[in-house]
Amino acid sequence: MARRRPGSSATEFRCLACGSDRTELGPDRRFYICDGCADRVVEFFAECLVHVKGEFAGRPFILEPWQERDIVRPLFGWKVQIGARRDPATDARKYRTCYVEIPKKNGKSSISAGIGLYLLTADGEQGAEIYSAASDRDQAAIVFDVAKQMRAASPELRKRLKPYARALVRMETASNYRVLSADAPTKHGFNAHGILFDELHAQQNRDLWDVLTTSTASRRQPITFITTTAGYDRHSICREVHEYALKVREGIIEDPSFLPVIYAADEEDPWDDRATWAKANPGLGVSLKLDYLEQQAAKARESLAYQNTFRRLHLNQWTEQAERAIDMDAWDACASAVDQEALRGRRCFAGLDLANTSDVAALVLVFPSIEDGEPIKVLPRFWIPGANIERRVRKDRVPYDVWRQQGLIEATEGNIIDYDVIRKRIREDGERYEIVEIALDRWNAAQLSTQLAGDGFTMVAFGQGFSSMAAPTKEFLTLLAAQGLAHGGHPVLRWMASNFAVKQDAAGNLKPDKASSSEKIDGIVALIMGLARAIVQPDFVSVYETRGVLLL
């Protein structure tokens, strides 16, 4: 018998899924919300699951208000009413996809694991197939491992689920929960009831996404539950789903099966304001501590590039894959004079970026500090083919001709850089300074490297990937912020600093990005390579370990 809830104009009726009469029709009467079904999931979390990590480990998993209000109740409470003749086959869940975009440290792995366990054990689905998926198997295993630990800590789940290395199995219903690798071609033929897609922003292409989401077609009420932080690749599958979620949320696209849940700061919000942090992080003060964010914000104030990382990981703002990394005010603050004669006999480490033989080559000598408070000093050298200077001045609108006249860049004869000239200059520098090592790209100029080694220099092959470049790039940017570097205001090096862009990986590591830089950055790359060899020395002491960071 239909009745009305006090204060409501919607007709109420009994839910066929759970028998509850605490239901209410939606505005267009195609859907209804059942408090009883939503309560069942909320109670499952509280009565069958416990937290397994951090300070809450061992405590019942009581959903935070935002988790219950924004995710669990709408996802499991809203149902579809199809036709006049209602039966359980038609009263399925309204939402088939839930996209949760949220900053790090807000407990997304835990709620994802809990939803996976509910779908496996309490959703009434025979032969349920639940999958944890991500860009690689290790990432996918993060959510699964949380679920496995929850099972081990729950007497109810221990009785129902048998654990394996990468699977949980419920024999009574022939259901299983497994971890998937990112090898999409092998995923055809699955019949997923639940997909837990973690960190979609790290997915390299759409293959795994397409294979898994289409595998739910024959299920009555499957759930694809996506949890991710914002990304930086605006051509990725994550960006595509992000844009779709925004349009659904704003009513531009009507898709009643898609639940968008996005927590993020707006572009105009000040990134270092506590109110902005609270806006973007619903778990602030619970799973995410304020002092942690304050520490990360302090790092972001030191480095322009790390501000992008902070905004993406902790404010959930989409950033570009390559961002200009150097604050030129900070660069100019490091323009104190470098006396070449005063450096005579000093130890230094060199970075040599030969780039293209028809382009610009750079050598930068990096002189570590020898006393407290002294900045690291750098001396740059540059070479360019002499035959094409005038053409390049007109084409690139860069004053190579002026720099050559001022002795700031050396032009070698011909259309390509003469490496013999570079070798001669390095030998001259080797007589003035103690060049401990010369780092250069392992893929360039094997002959010059062999010749310099024959001249008595220690040559170090240096890769250009994140593993080699991340640590010295971070050190370089931090030194700039701390005024721990002295470059003498060299105009060519300053021009390259103004062009300098970095590439960022999913973990927030940075490295120089020549492809996305507005112009040449060879001198900065050479500087970072030289710095990389200096910082691995046992006697290296960073300036901000003795003097501290100067806030500009």
Secondary structure as the mmCIF struct_conf table of DSSP 4:
data_model
#
loop_
_struct_conf.conf_type_id
_struct_conf.id
_struct_conf.beg_label_comp_id
_struct_conf.beg_label_asym_id
_struct_conf.beg_label_seq_id
_struct_conf.end_label_comp_id
_struct_conf.end_label_asym_id
_struct_conf.end_label_seq_id
STRN STRN1 ARG A 3 ARG A 4
TURN_TY1_P TURN_TY1_P1 PRO A 6 GLY A 7
BEND BEND1 ALA A 10 ALA A 10
STRN STRN2 THR A 11 GLU A 12
TURN_TY1_P TURN_TY1_P2 LEU A 16 CYS A 18
STRN STRN3 THR A 23 LEU A 25
TURN_TY1_P TURN_TY1_P3 PRO A 27 ASP A 28
BEND BEND2 ARG A 29 ARG A 30
STRN STRN4 PHE A 31 CYS A 34
HELX_RH_AL_P HELX_RH_AL_P1 ASP A 35 CYS A 48
STRN STRN5 VAL A 50 VAL A 50
BEND BEND3 LYS A 53 LYS A 53
HELX_RH_3T_P HELX_RH_3T_P1 GLY A 54 PHE A 56
TURN_TY1_P TURN_TY1_P4 ALA A 57 GLY A 58
BEND BEND4 ARG A 59 ARG A 59
STRN STRN6 PRO A 60 PRO A 60
HELX_LH_PP_P HELX_LH_PP_P1 ILE A 62 GLU A 64
HELX_RH_AL_P HELX_RH_AL_P2 PRO A 65 GLN A 67
HELX_RH_PI_P HELX_RH_PI_P1 GLU A 68 VAL A 72
HELX_RH_AL_P HELX_RH_AL_P3 ARG A 73 GLY A 77
STRN STRN7 TRP A 78 VAL A 80
BEND BEND5 GLY A 83 ARG A 85
TURN_TY1_P TURN_TY1_P5 PRO A 88 THR A 90
BEND BEND6 ASP A 91 ASP A 91
STRN STRN8 ARG A 93 ARG A 93
BEND BEND7 LYS A 94 LYS A 94
BEND BEND8 ARG A 96 ARG A 96
STRN STRN9 THR A 97 GLU A 101
TURN_TY1_P TURN_TY1_P6 LYS A 104 LYS A 105
BEND BEND9 ASN A 106 GLY A 107
HELX_RH_AL_P HELX_RH_AL_P4 LYS A 108 THR A 121
TURN_TY1_P TURN_TY1_P7 ALA A 122 ALA A 122
BEND BEND10 ASP A 123 ASP A 123
TURN_TY1_P TURN_TY1_P8 GLN A 126 GLY A 127
STRN STRN10 GLU A 129 ALA A 133
BEND BEND11 SER A 135 ASP A 136
HELX_RH_AL_P HELX_RH_AL_P5 ARG A 137 ALA A 153
HELX_RH_AL_P HELX_RH_AL_P6 PRO A 155 ARG A 160
STRN STRN11 LYS A 162 TYR A 164
TURN_TY1_P TURN_TY1_P9 ALA A 165 ARG A 166
STRN STRN12 ALA A 167 ARG A 170
HELX_RH_3T_P HELX_RH_3T_P2 MET A 171 THR A 173
TURN_TY1_P TURN_TY1_P10 ALA A 174 ALA A 174
STRN STRN13 SER A 175 VAL A 179
BEND BEND12 ALA A 182 ALA A 182
HELX_RH_3T_P HELX_RH_3T_P3 ALA A 184 LYS A 187
TURN_TY1_P TURN_TY1_P11 HIS A 188 GLY A 189
BEND BEND13 HIS A 193 HIS A 193
STRN STRN14 GLY A 194 ASP A 198
HELX_RH_3T_P HELX_RH_3T_P4 LEU A 200 ALA A 202
BEND BEND14 GLN A 204 ARG A 206
HELX_RH_AL_P HELX_RH_AL_P7 ASP A 207 THR A 214
TURN_TY1_P TURN_TY1_P12 SER A 215 SER A 218
BEND BEND15 ARG A 220 GLN A 221
STRN STRN15 ILE A 223 THR A 228
BEND BEND16 TYR A 232 TYR A 232
TURN_TY1_P TURN_TY1_P13 ARG A 234 HIS A 235
BEND BEND17 SER A 236 SER A 236
HELX_RH_AL_P HELX_RH_AL_P8 ILE A 237 ARG A 249
TURN_TY1_P TURN_TY1_P14 GLU A 250 GLY A 251
BEND BEND18 ILE A 252 ILE A 253
TURN_TY1_P TURN_TY1_P15 PRO A 256 SER A 257
STRN STRN16 PHE A 258 ILE A 262
TURN_TY1_P TURN_TY1_P16 GLU A 267 GLU A 268
BEND BEND19 ASP A 269 ASP A 269
TURN_TY1_P TURN_TY1_P17 TRP A 271 ASP A 272
HELX_RH_AL_P HELX_RH_AL_P9 ARG A 274 ALA A 280
TURN_TY1_P TURN_TY1_P18 PRO A 282 GLY A 283
STRN STRN17 LEU A 284 LEU A 284
TURN_TY1_P TURN_TY1_P19 GLY A 285 SER A 287
STRN STRN18 LEU A 288 LEU A 288
HELX_RH_AL_P HELX_RH_AL_P10 LEU A 290 GLU A 302
HELX_RH_AL_P HELX_RH_AL_P11 LEU A 304 HIS A 314
BEND BEND20 LEU A 315 LEU A 315
BEND BEND21 GLN A 321 GLN A 321
STRN STRN19 ALA A 322 ARG A 324
HELX_RH_AL_P HELX_RH_AL_P12 MET A 328 ASP A 332
TURN_TY1_P TURN_TY1_P20 ALA A 333 CYS A 334
TURN_TY1_P TURN_TY1_P21 GLN A 340 GLY A 345
STRN STRN20 ARG A 347 ASP A 353
TURN_TY1_P TURN_TY1_P22 THR A 357 SER A 358
BEND BEND22 ASP A 359 ASP A 359
STRN STRN21 ALA A 361 PHE A 367
BEND BEND23 ILE A 370 GLU A 371
TURN_TY1_P TURN_TY1_P23 ASP A 372 GLY A 373
HELX_LH_PP_P HELX_LH_PP_P2 GLU A 374 PRO A 375
STRN STRN22 ILE A 376 PRO A 385
HELX_RH_3T_P HELX_RH_3T_P5 GLY A 386 ASN A 388
HELX_RH_AL_P HELX_RH_AL_P13 ILE A 389 ASP A 396
HELX_RH_AL_P HELX_RH_AL_P14 TYR A 400 GLN A 405
TURN_TY1_P TURN_TY1_P24 GLN A 406 GLY A 407
BEND BEND24 LEU A 408 ILE A 409
STRN STRN23 GLU A 410 THR A 412
BEND BEND25 GLU A 413 ILE A 416
HELX_RH_AL_P HELX_RH_AL_P15 TYR A 419 ARG A 432
BEND BEND26 TYR A 433 TYR A 433
STRN STRN24 GLU A 434 ASP A 441
TURN_TY1_P TURN_TY1_P25 ARG A 442 TRP A 443
BEND BEND27 ASN A 444 ASN A 444
HELX_RH_AL_P HELX_RH_AL_P16 ALA A 446 GLY A 454
TURN_TY1_P TURN_TY1_P26 ASP A 455 GLY A 456
STRN STRN25 MET A 459 PHE A 462
BEND BEND28 GLY A 465 GLY A 465
HELX_RH_AL_P HELX_RH_AL_P17 PHE A 466 ALA A 481
TURN_TY1_P TURN_TY1_P27 ALA A 482 GLN A 483
STRN STRN26 LEU A 485 ALA A 486
TURN_TY1_P TURN_TY1_P28 GLY A 488 GLY A 489
HELX_RH_AL_P HELX_RH_AL_P18 PRO A 491 ASN A 499
STRN STRN27 ALA A 501 GLN A 504
TURN_TY1_P TURN_TY1_P29 ALA A 506 ALA A 507
BEND BEND29 GLY A 508 GLY A 508
STRN STRN28 LEU A 510 PRO A 512
TURN_TY1_P TURN_TY1_P30 LYS A 514 SER A 516
BEND BEND30 SER A 517 GLU A 519
HELX_RH_AL_P HELX_RH_AL_P19 ASP A 522 ILE A 535
TURN_TY1_P TURN_TY1_P31 VAL A 536 VAL A 536
BEND BEND31 GLN A 537 GLN A 537
TURN_TY1_P TURN_TY1_P32 PRO A 538 ASP A 539
HELX_RH_AL_P HELX_RH_AL_P20 VAL A 543 THR A 546
TURN_TY1_P TURN_TY1_P33 ARG A 547 ARG A 547
HELX_LH_PP_P HELX_LH_PP_P3 VAL A 549 LEU A 551
#
